Amino acid sequence: MSPDAEYYAQNGEKTHRQRRNHCHEQKAVVLRHYGGECEACGEREPDVLTVDHIQGNGAEHRKEVPASQIHAWLIKNEFPRGFRVLCFNCNHRSRRSIERGNGPLQTIRNLQREVSEWADSVYPDRTLASVIGKMQEEYQELMDALNKNGRIDPLELADLMILALDGATLSRVDVQNAVREKVGINYTRSWLIDPKTGLMSHRRGGVLDGKEAAPRQAIIGTMVFSGGPNDGCSRPVCEGEETSTAISGGEPGGCYVLEERETNSPGFISYHYKWDSGMEVPL
């Protein structure tokens, strides 16, 4: 038996374990650098995450760098652009999308990268203030077009979105995560619509006290208020929520009294409340 064969006979399991641990460490470094979670669905379990070629050129690249060496190659080459983290499911979806001729799977994070790379090549010295200033110009152009024509040009809207994505990059904000977090917060809020301007806003206090919806809870109806401090406002009624016959308006000297239940469509009810200055919410 040769010295090498004898060594591996005695230490093979130990050597294999060391190599496996080293590969796991390299993968952890790479995943962490490229975001640490699936860019499409947010999966964070390392065992089901993989490195994806954004442009869909993985097959060509593997002719030069075997899949087993991709993590070491990325580290050695200082984490080049063109790669992202996907879970195995989303990676498969991306491959199928390419096979169907639709190109790689697109995500907000990928779009943000493309925008920032373009902006770096064209306006490398831009600042966050200059980007926001340009956003204000583009916003005004959109509003002028809407007021004049009743519609907007999709490409003009895209200009505003490009600036927003670039501004986020300059601020080191991951738009995809920020949007997910904000949508989750918005699901917990109750929303009102200003009857004069049509603008939405979330409210704290008054008719909304203790009536915030659980995240992603189904909306099964709406409360509409007339008179009093919340005249013309409305808010959603969520599945499992109990409606009361009297609701505080957030001000002393009256409350909202349920006047009518109106079934607008199967399973969706409008609750009409009217302000009564002579009543108080029962204890």
N, C-alpha and C positions, 0 to 999 in steps of 0.2 A: 504494500500500500504506500502510495506517495505521501510525502509530508503534508501536502495540501488536502489530500483525501482523508488522511488521518485526522487533521485539524477539524475539518467539517464534520467528520463522523462524531467527534467529541463535542463540538461547539455549534453544530448546525442550527439547533433550535434557538440558541441564544443569538446567533448572528441574524437569523430570520426575524426574531422579535425586535432586534435593534433597528433593522432596516424598515420594518413595518412602522415602528414608532417614529422613525425619522420621516417617513412618507406622510404620516398623519400630521406631524408638526409642520411640514412644508405646506400641506393642504390648508391647515388652519391659518397660516400666514397669508396665503393667497386669498382665501375666502374673506378674511378680515380686511385686506386691502381693497377688494372689489365690492365691499358693502356688507358682507356677512349674512345676506339673506337673499332668497329668490327675488329677482327684480320684478317678476310678474305677479306672484301671489303672496309674497312675504314670508314664505316658509324659512325657518331658521335652524332646523335640525341638520347639523353638518353631514350626517351619514347619507342624507338624501339630496345634498347639494352638489353641483358640478360646475365646472368652468365652461362657459359657452362662447363661441366665436360670434360676435355681434353681426358680422356681415355674412354669416352662413358658410364660411370657407374652411370649416374645420377639417373636412376630408382632405383638402389639399395640404393644409398645415401638418396633418398627421403623417404625411409622406416624408416630412423633414424631421418632425419631432413626434416620437411615439406617445400615445396617450399616457403611458406610465411615467413619462418624463416631463409632462406639461407643467407641473407645479415647479419643479426645479428650473425649467426653462424660463418661466415667468419671473421667478425670483432673480435669476442670473441676469435677465434683460431688464431689470428694474421696472417691472409691471407695466408693460407697454399698453397703449390704448387699443381698443378693438376687442376687449374681452369683458364679460360680465358673469354674474352668478345666477344660475337658474336651478330649480329643483329638477329632478329627473322627469316629472310629468310635464312641466313647462318646456324643458329642453326637447322632449319628444314632440310636443305641440309645435315648437319652432321648426323642427326638422320636417314635420308633415306640411307645415305652411310653405316651406321652401320647395318641397316636392310638388306641391299643387301650383307652383308658380306665383305664389303670393308674397314671397320674400320672407325674411326672418320675423319672428314674433316681435311686435313693437310694444314698448312700454313708455310711460311718461319719463322715467329715468333715462331711458335710451334717447328719447327726444331731447331732453335737457342737455345731454352730452353733445349731441349733434349741433344743437344751437350754440352752445358755448365754444365748441371747436371752430365753428364758422365765425363767430364774433371775435375770437382770439386772432384769427387770420386776417380779419378786415379792420377791426378796431381794437388793437392790442392795448391801447392806453386809455380806454374808456373807464369811467368811474360809475359807481352806483348812482350817484346824483345825476349824471348825464343820462343814464338809462331811464331813470324815473322821470326826468324832464321830458324825454322823448315819448314815454308812455302817456304823459299828460297831453302832448300834442296829438298822438294817435287816437286817444280817447275822445278828444274834442272833435276830430274829424269824423269818427264813428257817429257821435251824437248829431253832428250837423247833417250827415247823410241820412240818418234815421228820421230826423225831423223833416227833411226835405223830400225824401223819396219813400219813406215808410219801410225801408229795408236797408241792409248793410251788405257790403261786398265781403264775401268770405275771406278773400286774401288780405283785406284791410284788417279784419278781425285777427287773422293769423299774425299780422305785424305786431299787434298788441300782445298776443300770446308769446311770440318770440322774445319780445322785450321782457315780459314777466319771467320767463324761464331763464333768460340771461341774468336778470337782476337777482334771481334766486341763487344762481351759481356764484355770482360775485359776493353774495352774502353768506355763502357756504350753507345754503339751505337745500336739503333734499326735498324737492317738490313732491315726489311721490309719497314719501312718508308724512310730510306735512299735510298734504291733502287728505290722506287716510285718517290722520289724527283729528283733523278739523271736521271731517264728515262725521266721525264718531261723536265728537262734541255736539255737533248740530243735531244729531238724532236725539240727544238728551234734552234739547231745548224745545220750548213751545214758541211758535212763530205767529206774528201778527202782520196784517197787511193794512197799510194806511189807505183808507178809502179815497183820499184826495189825490195822493201821488202814485198809489199802486206799489209803493216800495215795501219790501219785507224787512222785518226786524224782530229780534228776539226780545222778550220782555222778562224782567225779574220783578216779583212782587205782584200785589193786586190779584187779579183773577187767575194768575198763573201760579200762585204760591202752592207748593206741594203737588203740582200737576205736571211735573216734567216727565217726559216719556222715556222709557228705557231704550237703550241703544237698539236700533233696527226693529223697533216694535211696529206692528202693523197699524196703520191709521184706518179707523172704521167710521169716523164721523167728524163733525166740526161743531164748535160752539160759536154762535154769532151773538154779539152784544149790541144793544141799542140803548141810547141815553147814558147818562152818567159819565164817569171819567174815562171809560173805554168805548165810547160810542163809535160804532162802525168797525170795531176790531173783531177779529175772529182768531181761533186757535184750534188745532187738531185734537180729536179725541182718539186715544190709542186703545188697542185691544186689551181687555182686562180692566180698564179704568172705569170706576163707578162715577156716574154723573149725579150731581146734587140738584135739589130743587131751588137752592139758594146759594149764591156764591158772593164772596166779598169783592168789592170793587177796588180795594186798596185804600179807600178813604172812608172816614167816619160819616155817619148820617145816611145810611142806605145800603142796599145790596142789590145784586141781580137776581131776579126771580125767573125760574123756568116758565115760559109762556106757551111754547109749542114744540112738539117733536115732529119733524118732517122727514119722511123717508124719500130720499132723492133717487136711490137705486137700491137693488137688493143688497142688504148688509151695510148700507151707508146712510147714516141719520144726521140731520142737521138739528141742533138744539138751539132754539131761539130764546135768549134771555133779555129781559127788559128791566131797566133800572127803576127801583122803587125806593124813593127817599124816605118813605115812612116805615121801612122795615130794616131789621138788622139780621145778620146771619145767625141762625139758632145755634146755641152752644151744645 
